[in-house]
Each structure stands twice: as structure tokens, then as C-alpha cells.
Amino acid sequence: MALDRLPLVDKDSGDLTVVVETPRGSRNKYKYDPERDVIRLGATLAEGLAFPHDFGFFPSTRGEDGDPLDVLVFLDTAVPAGCVVTARLIGVLEVEQKERRKPWKRNDRFFAVATLAHDHQQVKHLDDLRPHLLPEIESFFTHYAGLDGKELRVLRHGDPKRARKLLKVGGKAFKASK
């Protein structure tokens, strides 16, 4: 089964399924290629920029940009690209993104804690993160988008309930696209 078509909810644990594309600390941005069912090198970040946490997607979802919904996963250490982990939502960063001469599109970033993570088990909500982490992550995504020739603007932060609602919309969009 292709990675982007895995079940969104793990049948054994009931937790959410996440496919990690880019490991924490990587300057390389990897992207899943659904036609070939492989992880490809998509970009190399500028010197001094690296992904703050593991970054991937929720399978069996679709965002407004046509891709699976993005998720930043809090783990104890980085896992390799293509690794499938289970996680629970802690919130969402609702954002719009724009390419030159194109309209704004939603491209939210969800936040989740890996089921097997030890260091982040107490984190249940974005407010539980260390005080300056969320602004640092926002800055990373804004800067990264700018280097990629895109604009990114933050609309709001959402709690786990809001994140689940948006994830459900993404799951419905995936089913409608089949």
C-alpha cells in the first residue's frame, strides 16, 4: 500500500498515523512522490536552517494545496525519512501560503506528539510547549517559504479540538478525490 493511502487512524492503537518525510535537524527537505511510492529530495535549505522537529504528513488526507496535510511531530530523536509513527494531536498552526502571482491557499501545519515519545508525553496542547518554541517554529516556516519563493502568513493557532476538526475536513477531501 502506498504511504499516502495508509489509514489515517491506526487500527491497533487508535492513534493517528504519520509518515515522516524530513527528519529533525535535516537541511534536506524530502517529499513523498505518490506516483513512484518513494521519498525524494525536494530541496536543500540554506546554511543555518534545519527542520526543528520531524516533519511529515497525515496519510489519507488532502489539503487545499492538493497534498496530504502537513504535521510536525515531537519525538525524542529524529527518525529516518519514510518512517511511519503514531501520534496524537496537540494543535494546529493555521496558515495561508502564496506563490508569486497565484492566490492564497491554506497550508496548515499540524502539531502532534509521537505515541512512543518520552520527552513530550506531558504536552497535550500548544500552550504546554516551552515559551518561545511556537514563535521559533512560525519563524522557521515563514523563512523557509520565503526562500522557496512563497509568502506565508499565520492566521491563528488552534487547540487539539480545532486540529481534529480540520483533520476531519482533510480526510473528507481525500475521500472525495478518489
C-alpha positions as CSV (number, residue, x, y, z in Angstrom):
1,M,0.0,0.0,0.0
2,A,1.3,3.5,-0.9
3,L,2.3,5.6,2.1
4,D,-0.1,8.4,1.3
5,R,-3.0,5.9,1.3
6,L,-2.3,4.3,4.7
7,P,-5.2,4.5,7.1
8,L,-5.3,7.9,9.0
9,V,-6.1,6.1,12.2
10,D,-4.0,3.2,13.4
11,K,-6.4,0.2,13.9
12,D,-4.4,-1.2,16.8
13,S,-3.7,1.9,18.9
14,G,-6.5,4.3,17.7
15,D,-3.8,6.9,17.4
16,L,-3.1,8.9,14.2
17,T,-0.8,7.7,11.5
18,V,2.1,10.0,10.4
19,V,4.6,9.5,7.6
20,V,7.8,11.3,8.3
21,E,9.3,12.9,5.2
22,T,12.0,15.1,6.8
23,P,13.9,14.2,10.0
24,R,14.5,16.7,12.7
25,G,17.8,18.6,12.2
26,S,17.9,18.0,8.5
27,R,18.8,20.7,6.0
28,N,17.4,18.5,3.2
29,K,13.7,18.7,2.6
30,Y,12.3,15.4,1.5
31,K,9.0,15.0,-0.3
32,Y,6.9,11.9,-0.8
33,D,6.3,11.0,-4.5
34,P,3.0,9.1,-4.7
35,E,3.4,8.1,-8.3
36,R,6.5,6.1,-7.5
37,D,5.9,5.5,-3.8
38,V,9.3,6.9,-2.8
39,I,10.7,9.7,-0.8
40,R,12.6,12.2,-3.0
41,L,15.0,15.0,-2.2
42,G,12.8,18.1,-2.7
43,A,15.1,20.9,-1.7
44,T,18.2,21.8,0.4
45,L,17.7,24.5,2.9
46,A,20.0,27.5,3.3
47,E,23.1,27.3,5.5
48,G,22.0,27.6,9.2
49,L,18.4,26.4,8.5
50,A,17.2,23.0,9.6
51,F,13.9,21.4,10.4
52,P,13.2,21.9,14.1
53,H,11.3,18.6,14.5
54,D,10.4,15.7,12.4
55,F,8.1,16.8,9.5
56,G,5.7,14.7,7.5
57,F,2.1,14.2,6.6
58,F,-1.1,12.5,7.6
59,P,-2.0,9.8,5.1
60,S,-5.4,9.6,3.6
61,T,-5.9,13.4,3.9
62,R,-5.8,16.3,1.4
63,G,-5.3,20.0,1.9
64,E,-6.3,22.9,-0.2
65,D,-2.9,22.7,-1.9
66,G,-3.7,19.1,-3.1
67,D,-1.1,17.5,-0.8
68,P,-1.6,15.4,2.3
69,L,-1.9,17.6,5.5
70,D,1.4,18.6,7.0
71,V,2.4,17.7,10.5
72,L,5.3,18.5,12.8
73,V,5.9,15.6,15.1
74,F,7.6,15.9,18.5
75,L,9.8,12.9,19.2
76,D,12.8,12.2,21.4
77,T,15.2,11.8,18.5
78,A,14.9,12.1,14.7
79,V,13.6,9.1,12.7
80,P,14.5,8.4,9.1
81,A,12.5,9.7,6.1
82,G,9.7,7.2,5.3
83,C,9.3,6.1,8.9
84,V,5.6,5.6,9.9
85,V,4.8,6.6,13.5
86,T,1.6,7.0,15.5
87,A,0.8,10.3,17.3
88,R,-1.8,12.4,19.0
89,L,-2.7,15.9,18.0
90,I,-1.8,18.9,20.2
91,G,-2.8,21.7,17.9
92,V,-2.6,23.4,14.6
93,L,-0.9,26.4,13.1
94,E,-3.5,27.7,10.6
95,V,-1.6,29.4,7.7
96,E,-2.1,30.6,4.2
97,Q,0.6,30.3,1.6
98,K,1.0,32.1,-1.7
99,E,3.2,31.6,-4.7
100,R,4.1,34.5,-6.9
101,R,1.1,35.7,-8.9
102,K,-1.1,33.0,-7.5
103,P,-4.0,33.2,-5.0
104,W,-3.5,32.4,-1.3
105,K,-4.1,28.8,-0.3
106,R,-4.5,27.2,3.1
107,N,-1.5,25.1,4.1
108,D,-1.9,24.4,7.8
109,R,0.8,22.9,9.9
110,F,-0.5,20.4,12.5
111,F,1.4,19.6,15.6
112,A,1.5,16.1,17.2
113,V,3.4,14.2,19.8
114,A,4.6,10.7,18.9
115,T,2.9,7.9,20.8
116,L,6.2,6.5,21.8
117,A,7.9,9.8,22.7
118,H,9.1,10.0,26.3
119,D,10.2,13.7,26.4
120,H,6.9,15.2,25.3
121,Q,4.3,13.0,27.0
122,Q,3.2,15.9,29.2
123,V,2.5,18.0,26.1
124,K,-1.3,17.9,25.4
125,H,-1.8,21.4,23.9
126,L,0.4,24.1,22.2
127,D,0.4,26.0,25.4
128,D,2.4,23.2,27.0
129,L,5.4,23.8,24.7
130,R,8.3,25.8,26.1
131,P,7.5,29.6,25.9
132,H,9.4,30.6,22.7
133,L,9.1,27.4,20.7
134,L,6.0,28.2,18.8
135,P,7.2,31.6,17.6
136,E,10.5,29.9,16.6
137,I,8.6,27.3,14.5
138,E,6.5,30.0,12.9
139,S,9.7,31.9,12.0
140,F,11.2,28.8,10.5
141,F,8.2,28.1,8.3
142,T,7.9,31.7,7.2
143,H,11.6,32.0,6.4
144,Y,11.6,28.6,4.6
145,A,8.6,29.6,2.5
146,G,10.3,32.9,1.6
147,L,13.5,31.2,0.5
148,D,11.3,28.9,-1.7
149,G,9.7,32.0,-3.4
150,K,6.5,31.8,-1.4
151,E,4.8,34.0,1.2
152,L,3.4,32.5,4.3
153,R,1.1,34.2,6.8
154,V,-0.1,32.9,10.1
155,L,-3.9,33.2,10.6
156,R,-4.2,31.7,14.1
157,H,-3.2,28.9,16.5
158,G,-5.8,26.1,17.1
159,D,-6.2,23.8,20.0
160,P,-6.5,20.0,19.7
161,K,-10.2,20.2,19.1
162,R,-9.8,22.6,16.2
163,A,-7.0,20.5,14.8
164,R,-9.2,17.4,14.9
165,K,-11.9,19.3,13.1
166,L,-9.5,20.4,10.3
167,L,-8.0,16.9,10.1
168,K,-11.5,15.5,9.6
169,V,-12.1,18.0,6.7
170,G,-8.8,16.8,5.1
171,G,-9.9,13.2,5.4
172,K,-13.2,14.0,3.7
173,A,-11.3,15.9,0.9
174,F,-9.1,12.8,0.4
175,K,-12.2,10.5,0.1
176,A,-13.8,12.9,-2.4
177,S,-10.7,13.0,-4.6
178,K,-10.7,9.2,-5.1
